[in-house]
Amino acid sequence: MIATPAAELTAATILVAFAAVFLIAFMRGAFGGGFAIIGIPLLSLVMDPVTAGGLLAPLFIAMDLFALRYWKPSTWSKPDLVRLLPGLVIGIGLGYWLFRVLDHRAIAIVMAVITLIFVGLWFAGGGTVTIRPRSSPKAIAAGLTSGISTMVAHSGGPPLAMYLLSRGLSKEVYAGTTSLFFTVGNATKAVPWLLLVKPASSDWTLMAACLFAIPTGVWLGWRLHGRLDQRQLYRACYGLLVVTALKLLWDGVSGYLA
């Protein structure tokens, strides 16, 4: 277990945490998940980042259960999931070990550079999606890397997106497959996170308050998804990858400079 300070139940803490959970839930509804790290900077304003990770772990499961109302089995690419999920589960196990022994800053920098290269190649190609056939080795690698990064930093989105975006799936199947992938991942990593960061009673109270942000956030995100066409959704995903990568890069570099 890692000793972390409990979140203080001030008005500012509750408002910021509520806004962060709403934002993550919104992204969950719009894109199926994978961009939880975007809400971490908000939470880090009012609490330790590791405490924030422990706070979010159970809330992710609540988001997943609510999102299943929208991303039904008809939106899942089952052949891709069969190849992705084993690597995800193994990656979470590896991530649990790496969380305790490796430098998180180095992991963040490597993940950021790989993601920026991927997006850079997309821009260099004119912003078009090159559809690639289903690949078991690539899917296993994506699942494994996503499992490690989601366990270490709640940033499993980029590895999965790099694989699924290249598959040229319809926007509904892309979001539905992403949603189920992280439903499995979040359920798997919840216990390891709670073992690493044992929440205090004030943390559980804050989680309960944040639950009310989830239904509206997921629903509004899902409504946005319906308004975006295929090309707009893919552009938005690539744009979010850049934001996520820059956040990871900043976390890694600033950690060394601090």
Secondary structure, DSSP 8 states (H G I E B T S, - for coil): ----------HHHHHHHHHHHHHHHHHHHHHSS--GGGTHHHHHTTS-HHHHHHHHHHHHHHHHHHHTTTS-GGG--HHHHHHHHHHHHHHHHHHHHHHHHS-HHHHHHHHHHHHHHHHHHHHHTTS--------HHHHHHHHHHHHHHHHHHS--HHHHHHHHHTTT--HHHHHHHHHHHHHHHHHHHHHHHHHHS---HHHHHHHHHHGGGHHHHHHHHHHHHHHS-HHHHHHHHHHHHHHHHHHHHHHHHHHHH-
